[in-house]
Amino acid sequence: MLGQVGRALDAAEMAGTVDLPLRQLFQSAVRTGRRVREETLISRNALSVSSVAVELAAGRIGGLEDSKVIVIGAGEAGRLVAKTARDRGAARIMVTSRTEARAGRLAEELGGTPFSMERLAGEMSTSNIVVACADAPHWVLSARQVSEAMEPRPGLPLVIIDIAVPRNVEPLVADIPNVFLHNIDELSLAAEQNRKERAAESEKAERIVSQEAVRFISWWRTVEYRPVVTALMGRAEAVRSAQLARTLRKLRPLSEEERERLDSMTRAIVTRVLSEPLEWLKANGESSPDKVALVREVFGLGREGRP
């Protein structure tokens, strides 16, 4: 979403539909989002079971790039895990089910490949992640099946995610070397813990949002008087420069050093004369728009410098 806000601002800039206040508002929103992301942990813990499962799997196998994911069953839970894995970089999605038509539909939705249950052992021997979510009253994956699948690949880890109720995977699978079994109870517990941690981080995020809101409002209140300050200083500089030029024409030719000293002296006079009015305007401009209008009128500034 942070990227979307930034792209929206870029598009509006290109269309010429952004003025200063709107640009400042969007930039404040982007800055706020970046601060929340960098200064809190609110976005670093997955909340859904599917996201937790994929994060665990990615950690076990060292990333999802070039990984092969097998989905056993065509239910919603398996679809969510497989979709999350695909969105995070899994290279291949394979789907099998007792009902070939359902496996085909899910594979098509995920951009994957359906296969028959008879090929499960062979496909599992070359996979990185197996998601078991079949509606079955018995083990879909036994310890023997998994052991046989691991024989040709003893050095490669295999992550098995059992999110079926009742369980699809025989518990003894967890004892097989280099096989990591995670079930729905474990994933749900991790998701709930992440949710609690994120709730604690949300308080930090809210404080950052409040700080940035105050910062933007403070800037917004200065929009009215800042152009007046700029216009007043510009008017004074124009008068100073013109008067200095006229004076120099009436004097004998001066050296460069003498001209610089005279220029510095006149600048200092203008700065001293304007310092108190400008400080007064900055101190009162936010809360007294009428005083800003009065300064415009007194110095004949009109609406110069408005954003």
Secondary structure, DSSP 8 states (H G I E B T S, - for coil): -HHHHHHHHHHHHHHT---HHHHHHHHHHHHHHHHHHHH--TTSS--SHHHHHHHHHHHHHT-SBT-EEEEES-SHHHHHHHHHHHHTTBSEEEEE-SSHHHHHHHHHHHT-EE--GGGHHHHHTT-SEEEE----SS-SB-HHHHHHHHTT-TTS-EEEEE--SS-SB-GGGGGSTTEEEEEHHHHHHHHHHHHHHHHHHHHHHHHHHHHHHHHHHHHHHHTTTHHHHHHHHHHHHHHHHHHHHHHHHHS----HHHHHHHHHHHHHHHHHHHHHHHHHHHHHTTT-HHHHHHHHHHHT-TTTT--
